[in-house]
Amino acid sequence: MTAITGKVGITKRPGELGIHSMDTFHMVVPDLKVAQDFYTAFGLDVREEGEGLGLYTFGSDHRWMSLAESNRKKLRHLSFAVFEEDFEPIKRRIEAEGVRIMDAPRGFDSNGIWFHDPFGVLIEVKVAEKTSPVAKMDFTTRSVPGGRMGSIQRSKAPKVRPRRLAHLLIFTPDVPGCIRFYSRVLGLRVSDQSGDGICFMHGIHGSDHHLIAFAKSEAPGLHHCSWDVGGINEIGLGAAQMADKGFSKGWGLGRHVLGSNYFHYVKDPWGSYSEYSADIDYIPVDHDWEAGDYPGEDSIYLWGPEIPKDFVVNYEARQD
């Protein structure tokens, strides 16, 4: 492994190949109007783009997610980003692993390379700006001295607007197989796992504890997309604003063990989830995280309400 001295300003591991960000992902749903209502209520900047939707965070022109309409909900592809100088070496490594490069899907203008993982998930790798954080994100908990009111009136509560896409959790029939493929081909590293049931993977050039995670199921599918906010208060306010719009099913408030983030999940109209997340562990570019393999009771949450019985149901597989 290349030694890193910890010099200020290092944003890339020298001499090592790997993607640096989850750039965007694409999903299809049965009704774009329903999707627009859900993600607008969640606090995202939802824009009509061609015959679909683009999902942005306010104040940014980076598209984190795109949506099109189809007869059923389905995760269509993941898009990962690399530094420009790493694109050709990554391409050569992918081809050397025997992965078949294919054309971009119809309707997608791309200068990247496209291929499937061993379980059918379509992946794009392209040159793009690093959107994974270069340091741990700010986390705010506020208190006030005696004699002052610490809260505001509910009627004056600000609308919660996530700052960025944090990570995705994807269903897969083979968690160890995903570890082998995504580490060998894309340069991701395991942060932590729980046997063959779930694993969390991070980027080598500085990223959150996980930018993608994999959970065992009978088929691929999206379990949740996670969105970063600035504190526990924002998580609670986000849950309240979703409930006010009729989206009250979910799980939270709680705190995870692996990743350590505070969370509240909101169930979307298709059986997957959008998560408000805050204060997730961060793995700097000059740090080698010691991955652990934890028993089930230590792999999900430290505290919070009981997990909903259908929380780990893969509704994409149930549609087949």
C-alpha positions in Angstrom: 0.0 0.0 0.0 1.2 3.5 -0.8 2.3 5.4 2.2 0.5 8.7 2.8 2.2 11.4 4.9 -1.0 13.2 5.9 0.1 16.5 4.2 -2.6 19.2 4.2 -4.4 19.4 0.9 -4.1 15.7 -0.1 -7.3 14.8 -1.9 -6.2 11.6 -3.6 -4.3 8.4 -2.6 -1.2 8.4 -4.7 -0.6 5.4 -6.8 -3.9 3.7 -6.2 -6.9 3.3 -8.5 -10.5 3.7 -7.4 -13.7 5.6 -8.0 -14.0 8.7 -5.8 -17.8 9.3 -5.8 -21.2 7.9 -6.3 -22.1 10.5 -9.0 -25.8 9.8 -9.7 -28.2 7.0 -10.1 -31.3 6.3 -12.3 -34.6 4.7 -11.4 -37.9 4.2 -13.1 -41.3 4.4 -11.3 -44.9 3.9 -12.4 -46.0 7.5 -11.9 -43.7 10.6 -12.2 -46.3 12.9 -10.6 -46.3 10.8 -7.4 -42.5 10.8 -7.5 -42.4 14.6 -7.9 -44.7 15.0 -4.9 -42.7 12.7 -2.7 -39.3 14.1 -3.4 -40.5 17.7 -3.3 -42.0 17.0 0.1 -38.7 15.4 1.2 -36.9 18.7 0.5 -35.2 18.1 -2.9 -35.2 20.4 -5.9 -37.2 18.4 -8.4 -36.8 19.5 -12.0 -38.6 18.4 -15.1 -36.1 17.2 -17.6 -37.2 15.9 -21.0 -39.7 13.1 -20.3 -38.4 12.5 -16.8 -37.3 14.2 -13.6 -33.9 15.3 -12.2 -33.3 15.5 -8.5 -31.0 18.1 -7.1 -30.3 19.6 -3.7 -31.0 23.3 -3.4 -28.1 25.6 -4.3 -26.3 23.0 -6.5 -26.5 22.1 -10.1 -25.3 18.5 -9.5 -28.0 16.0 -10.5 -28.0 13.3 -7.8 -30.8 11.2 -9.2 -32.9 10.9 -12.4 -36.3 9.3 -12.8 -38.2 8.1 -15.8 -41.6 6.4 -16.0 -42.2 2.7 -16.5 -44.8 0.2 -15.5 -42.9 -0.8 -12.3 -40.3 0.6 -10.0 -36.8 -0.5 -10.8 -33.3 0.7 -10.1 -31.8 1.1 -13.7 -28.2 2.1 -13.2 -25.5 3.5 -10.9 -23.0 6.1 -12.0 -19.6 6.3 -10.4 -17.0 9.0 -10.9 -13.2 8.9 -11.3 -10.4 11.5 -11.7 -9.6 12.2 -15.3 -6.1 10.6 -15.1 -7.6 7.4 -13.7 -10.2 6.8 -16.4 -8.0 4.9 -18.9 -6.3 2.8 -16.2 -9.6 2.0 -14.6 -11.0 1.0 -18.0 -8.0 -1.3 -18.7 -8.5 -2.9 -15.3 -12.2 -3.5 -15.9 -11.4 -5.1 -19.3 -8.6 -7.2 -17.8 -11.1 -8.6 -15.3 -13.1 -10.0 -18.2 -16.0 -7.5 -17.8 -17.8 -6.8 -21.1 -18.0 -3.1 -22.0 -21.3 -2.1 -23.6 -23.0 0.9 -25.2 -24.8 3.5 -23.1 -28.5 2.9 -22.7 -30.7 4.6 -25.3 -31.4 8.2 -24.3 -28.2 8.6 -22.2 -25.4 10.8 -23.7 -22.3 9.5 -22.0 -18.5 9.6 -22.4 -18.1 6.9 -19.7 -17.9 3.2 -19.9 -20.9 0.9 -19.2 -21.0 -2.7 -17.9 -23.0 -5.0 -15.6 -21.9 -6.2 -12.3 -22.2 -10.1 -11.9 -25.7 -9.8 -10.6 -27.2 -7.6 -13.3 -26.8 -4.1 -12.0 -25.9 -1.7 -14.8 -22.9 0.6 -13.9 -21.4 3.6 -15.6 -17.9 4.9 -14.8 -17.1 8.4 -16.0 -14.9 11.4 -15.4 -16.6 13.8 -13.1 -16.0 16.2 -10.2 -15.6 14.7 -6.8 -18.9 15.0 -5.0 -18.1 12.8 -2.0 -16.9 15.1 0.9 -13.3 15.8 1.4 -13.8 16.1 5.2 -16.4 15.1 7.7 -19.6 17.2 7.2 -20.6 19.7 9.9 -23.0 18.4 12.5 -24.8 20.9 14.7 -26.5 20.4 18.0 -27.6 23.7 19.6 -28.4 24.6 23.2 -29.1 27.9 24.9 -28.3 29.3 28.3 -30.9 29.4 31.1 -33.5 32.1 30.7 -33.9 31.6 26.9 -36.2 29.6 24.7 -34.3 26.9 22.9 -36.8 25.9 20.3 -39.0 27.8 17.7 -42.7 27.5 17.1 -43.8 24.7 14.9 -45.5 27.1 12.6 -42.2 28.9 12.0 -40.1 25.7 11.4 -37.9 25.9 8.3 -38.3 23.4 5.5 -35.6 20.7 5.7 -33.5 20.6 2.6 -30.8 17.9 2.4 -27.3 19.0 1.5 -26.2 16.1 -0.8 -26.8 12.4 -1.6 -24.9 10.5 1.0 -25.2 6.8 -0.1 -27.3 4.0 -1.5 -28.1 0.6 -0.1 -28.6 -2.0 -2.8 -30.1 -5.5 -2.5 -28.0 -8.3 -4.0 -28.2 -12.1 -4.0 -24.5 -12.3 -3.1 -22.9 -9.9 -0.6 -19.4 -11.6 -0.7 -19.6 -11.5 -4.5 -20.3 -7.8 -4.4 -17.3 -7.3 -2.1 -15.0 -9.1 -4.5 -16.3 -7.3 -7.6 -16.6 -3.8 -6.3 -13.2 -3.9 -4.6 -11.3 -5.5 -7.4 -13.0 -3.6 -10.3 -13.9 -0.2 -8.8 -11.3 0.0 -6.0 -13.9 0.3 -3.2 -13.0 -1.0 0.3 -15.0 -2.7 2.9 -15.7 -0.5 5.9 -17.7 -3.0 8.0 -19.9 -6.0 7.4 -22.1 -8.5 9.2 -21.3 -11.9 7.8 -22.8 -12.5 4.4 -25.9 -10.4 5.2 -24.7 -6.8 4.7 -21.6 -4.9 3.9 -20.6 -1.2 3.7 -18.0 0.1 1.3 -16.1 3.4 1.0 -14.0 5.2 -1.6 -10.3 5.3 -1.2 -9.9 9.0 -1.9 -11.8 10.2 1.2 -15.4 9.4 1.7 -18.1 8.7 4.3 -18.1 5.3 6.0 -20.0 4.1 3.1 -21.0 5.5 -0.3 -22.7 2.2 -1.2 -23.9 -0.7 0.9 -25.2 -4.2 -0.1 -27.8 -6.3 1.7 -28.7 -9.9 0.9 -31.9 -10.5 -1.0 -33.1 -12.8 -3.8 -32.5 -10.2 -6.5 -31.0 -6.8 -7.1 -33.0 -3.7 -6.1 -32.8 -0.4 -4.3 -33.4 -0.5 -0.5 -32.8 3.2 0.2 -31.1 6.4 -0.9 -29.7 8.4 2.0 -29.5 12.2 2.1 -27.2 14.2 4.4 -28.6 16.9 6.7 -26.9 19.0 9.4 -28.2 17.6 12.7 -30.7 15.6 14.7 -33.2 18.6 14.7 -33.2 18.5 10.9 -33.9 14.8 10.9 -36.9 15.3 13.2 -38.2 18.3 11.2 -37.8 16.3 8.0 -39.8 13.4 9.5 -42.5 15.9 10.5 -42.7 17.6 7.2 -43.1 14.3 5.4 -45.8 13.2 7.8 -47.6 16.4 7.2 -47.7 15.5 3.5 -49.1 12.0 4.2 -45.8 10.1 4.1 -45.7 8.9 7.7 -44.5 5.3 7.3 -40.9 4.6 8.0 -38.4 4.0 10.7 -36.7 6.4 13.1 -35.5 8.4 14.9 -32.5 6.2 15.7 -28.8 5.8 15.5 -26.9 3.3 13.5 -24.0 1.2 14.8 -22.0 0.8 11.5 -21.5 4.2 10.2 -22.8 5.8 13.5 -25.2 8.1 11.7 -28.5 9.3 13.2 -31.4 8.4 10.9 -35.0 8.6 10.0 -36.3 6.6 7.0 -39.4 7.6 5.1 -41.1 4.8 3.0 -41.6 5.9 -0.5 -44.7 5.0 -2.6 -42.9 1.9 -4.1 -41.7 0.2 -1.0 -38.1 1.5 -0.8 -36.9 4.4 1.5 -35.4 7.8 1.5 -33.3 8.4 4.6 -32.5 11.7 6.4 -29.0 11.1 7.8 -26.6 13.1 9.9 -23.1 12.7 11.5 -22.0 9.6 9.6 -18.4 8.4 10.2 -15.8 9.7 7.8 -12.8 7.9 6.4 -10.1 10.4 5.4 -7.9 9.9 2.3 -4.8 9.2 4.6 -6.6 6.8 6.9 -6.8 3.0 6.6 -10.1 2.0 8.3 -10.0 -1.2 10.3 -13.0 -3.1 8.9 -15.0 -5.2 11.3 -17.4 -8.2 11.0 -20.1 -7.8 13.5 -23.0 -10.0 14.7 -26.5 -9.1 13.6 -27.5 -7.4 16.9 -24.5 -5.1 16.6 -24.9 -4.3 12.9 -28.1 -2.3 12.5 -28.9 0.2 15.2 -27.8 1.4 18.6 -31.1 2.8 19.6 -34.4 3.6 18.1 -37.9 2.1 17.6 -38.4 -1.5 16.6 -37.6 -2.2 13.0 -40.7 -2.5 10.8 -41.4 -6.1 9.8 -41.1 -5.3 6.1 -38.1 -3.0 6.3 -35.8 -5.5 4.5 -38.4 -6.6 1.9 -37.1 -6.2 -1.7 -40.3 -5.0 -3.4 -38.5 -5.0 -6.8 -38.0 -8.7 -6.6 -41.6 -9.2 -5.4 -42.8 -7.5 -8.7 -41.4 -10.3 -10.9 
